[in-house]
C-alpha cells in the first residue's frame, strides 16, 4: 500500500538529499527522543515496558468501562485518533499506543516489525494493562494488525473496526515483500519536508485536513532516532498473503469504514473484506481518503457509536454535528 506514495515521491527525495553519506548521517543522527517527548508527550501519556520494549501509551476514560483500542497507520502516531478518543473517552476506556518503530515508542530492541509480530505484540500490550477483552480498531497498518489479532484471538476481541486496512495483495506485495528502491529507503530514513507533504496529500483527500502543525509532527515522529531504520525494516518484511483463511476465523462483530476517495488501497477491498468476514458491515464515506478517523471524525463516529453501543449495550454518545 505504500508503493504508491513512495514511488511518486522518489524524484523529490533525490532532489532533497545529496548522496549516501548524508542519508547515513541523517539516519544515525535523527531527532533526539528526549526532546521529542518534551515536545509531544502529554500528561496522559505513559511510557510502559511491554515485552522488552518501551512503549508510549495513552489510556483515557473510566478504567472500569468497556475498552476500545485504537491503532494508527504506517509512519503515523497515536495522535491519528485524537478526535475519536475525545468523543469516546467519556463513556469508554480508550487505549492508544505508538506502534513499534513509530512515534515516541521508537525502535523495538527485538525488531518485531512484521505484521504477525505486531499482532502478537498487541496481545502483550493488553496483558500489560490487564485487559482481557476489548474492541480493537485500526487504520491502514493498524487495521491489518487489528484483524490479524482478531483472527488469532477471538476470545479477546469484543468487536472489530477496520478503517481502510491492509489485507489483500497490492502493488507487488503478496506472499513476499516488494523490493524497496534506494530512493524510497532514503525517504524513510530522512523524511524530507517535501516528501512528507507529498505523502500527506496521498493520505488525505481534503487538503484542509493537512496543516503545518500536522506535517511538522509527522516529520518529527518519522525522524525520531531509530524510527527511520525501523520503518525501512517494516517495509522490507511487509507481506500480504491471501487473507481468506485468517479472515474466516474472525467471529467478532465487525464494522468496516472506507473513504471512497482513498488513493492508497482500492475501495473494492472493503467489499471483499465484508464478504470474507461473517456478518461484517461496510460503510463507505464519500469524498474521504485513507484515514477517515482524521479526515471525517464526526461522520465516521456516526457509524462507530451505535456499533459500540450495540456491542456493549451502552447509550450512544451524542457527537456534535459539524
N, C-alpha and C positions, 0 to 999 in steps of 0.2 A: 504494500500500500504506500510505502514511502518512495518508491522509484519515481513516481510522477513528480513529486516535489523535488527530490534530489537531482533527478536528471535535468529538469528545467532550469535549475539554478547553477548548473555546472559552470557555465560561462561567467556568471557573477563571481563564483569562487575563484576562478583562475585570475580574474582581474583584482580580486580582493587580497590575494596572497602573493608573496614574492619568493617562492622557492620552498623546497622541502625543509631547509634548515629553519625557516621562520615558522612553518607548521609545527615542527617538532618542538621548538622553543615555546610556542603558544600553548600547545597541548600539555607540556610539562608544567608551565607556569600557571595557567588558569587563573580563576578568581579565588581569593583566599576564603576558605569555608567559614572562618570565624566572622569575617567582615560581612559575608552574605547572610549569616544567621542574625547578626545585629541589625541588618537592613530589613530582612523579610520575616523573621520569626515573630509570632505574636504571643502574648501571654498564654493563650490557649494551647500553644504548641508544646509538645513534649518530645524529648529525644530518648528513645527507648531502645535497649539492647534486645534484639529479637534474633534468635538462632544465629548468633555470631555477627550480626550487622547492626549498626547504629541507625535507627530509623526515625525520621521526623514524622510525627503523628499528631493529628488534631482530633480530639474526642469531645464532642459537644452534645448538649441536650441532657435530659434526665438519664442517669445511669441505669435506672430500673425500667426504662421504656424499651419497646421493641427496637432492634438495632438495624440500621442500614449502613452498609459500607460502600463508599464511593471511590472508584479507581479511575485515575486520569489516563490520558493517552501519551504516546511516544513524544519525548522531548518537552513535555509539559510538567506541571506540578499540581499539588493538591488545590491550589487556587482556582483551578479549572472549574471546581464545583462550588465556588463561594456562594452563588445565588441560590442554588438548591439547598445548601447547608443552612443558610439563613432562614429559608422558608420552612424547612423540615425540623430543625433543632428544637423548636418549642414543643413538639409532640413526640419526636423520636430521638433515640440516641444515634448520632451521626458520626461515623468514624471515617477519617480520611488519612492517607499517608502518601508520602512521596515514594514512588516505586524505586526499587534498587537501581542505582546508576542515574537517578533523576533528582532534580530539586535539591533540597537541603539534606536529603538522605545521603547522597553521594555514592561512590562506587562500593560494591559489595566485596569484601575480602575473599569470599568464596566464588565470586564471579557467576552467580546464578541468574543468568540473563535470558536463557531460552524460555519460550512460553510456558512449557510444562513446569520448569523450575519456578517461574514467577507464580504459577497457580499453587504449587506446593507451599511457597513462602506465604501466600495469603492465609493458609491454614495455620502457619506459625504465628502470624500476627493475631489471629483470632484466639489462639491458645494463650498468647502473652497477655491478652486483655480479658481472659476468662469468658469469652463469648462463645456459647455453644452453637447458636444458630442466628442467622441474620439474612436480611435481604441484601443481595450483592448487586451493585450497579456499576457499569463501566463503559467508558467511551474509547473506541478505537482499540489500541493495545490493551487498555484496561478492560474493555468488553471481552476481548479474547481471553484474558486471564479469568474474567468472571465466569464465562460459560464453561471453560475447561475445569475450573474448580467445581462448578455445579454438577458437571458430568461425573466427576470422580468422588464427590462428597455430597450426595443428595440429602443426607440426613442433617447437614449443616446449613442448607440453603432454604430459607422460607419463601423466597421469591427472587426473580432474576430480572434485571432491567438492562437491556443492551442498547447502546447508542452508537450506531454505525460501527459495529465491532468488526475486527478481522475474523475471518472464518474460512472462506473459500480461496483456493489458489488464485493468484493475481500477479501481474507484472513479472512473470518469470519465477515467482516464489511458489513452491509446492512442496513436494517431499524433501527437496533440498533447497538451501538458501540460494538467492540470486547473488551473482558476483557484485562486489562493491567497488565501483570505479574509484580511482585515486582522488578525483575532484570531489566526489561525494564524501569520501573519508575526510578530506580537508575541511569541508563544510562542517561536519560534525565535531571535528577537533577544534575549530576556531570560531564557529558561529559568527561570521562577519555580519555587520548590521544589515547590509543589502540582502544577504541570503536569508536572514531571519524574517525580514519584512516580506520577502517574496514567498517564503513558506507560509506565513500567516495568511496571505492572500489566497493561497490554495485551500486553507482550512476553513476560513470564514467566507460565506457568500456575500455578506453585507459588509462593505468597507467600514461602516460605523462601528462594527464590533472590534475594530483594531484601533488602539490608541497608543500614544507614545509610551505611557507607563507600562502597558501590557508588553510591548515589544522589548522594552528595557528589561523587564522581569524575565521574559522568555530567554533572552540572550544571557542575562546574568546566570540563570539557573543552568543553561547549557554549558556555560563556561566555568561552573563550579569545578574546582580542581578534581580531576579524575572522571568527571561525567562524560567528557568527550570520548575518551577511550572506552568507557562502558557502553556508550551508545553505538560506537563502531562495532564492538563485540556483539551487542544485541542484534544488530542488523546481520552480522556475519553468521549468527546462529538462528536466525528467524526462519521458521518453516511454516507452511500452511498445507499440510497433507489433507486428504479427503476427510472432512469433519463428520461425515454422516454417522459412523459407528459411535462416536462420542456424543453427538447431539441427541441420538436416540436414547441415551441414558438419562437425559435431563428430565426430572419429574416435577421440578418447582414451577409454579405459575410464572409465566414469562411475558414480559412486555418489551417489544422491540420498537425503538424510535429511530426514524431515518429522515434526514433532511433531503428533500427532493433535489436540492442544488449541490449535493455532495460531489466534489470533484475528485475525491481520493478513492472511494470504494463505490462500485456501481450500486444504485438503488435496488436493482434486481436481486442483489444478495439478501436484502431484507425479506423479500418474498420467499426465497429459498430457505432462509432460516425459519420463517413462520411455518413452512411446510414440514421442516425437519424436526422441529421441537413440538411435541404434543401439546395442543391447546394454546399455543403462543398467540398473542395479539400483536398486530403490526400497525403502527400509526406513522403516517408519512406527513412531514411538515413542509409545506410549500415555501419555496424561497429561502430555505435554511440549508446551511452547509454541513460540514463534517462533525461539528461539536455543538449539537443542539442545546446542551445544558448551559453553554456560554452565550450562544447567539440568540437563543429564544427561551430563556428560563421560564418566563410566565407561561408561554404556550406549551412547553414540554411538561411543566408541572401540572397542567390541567389534565394530562393523562396519567401522570405519576401518582398524584394524590389519591384519586379514587382506587387506583390499583393497590396502593399500600393500605388504604382503609379497608378494602375487601379482605386483604390477607390478614390484617391484624384486628379486624372488626372494630376499627377506631374511626372517630368522626373525621371527615375530610377537612384539610386545612384550608382556610379562606385565603387564597392568594390574591393580592391586589391586581386589578386589571390595569394594564399599561395604557 
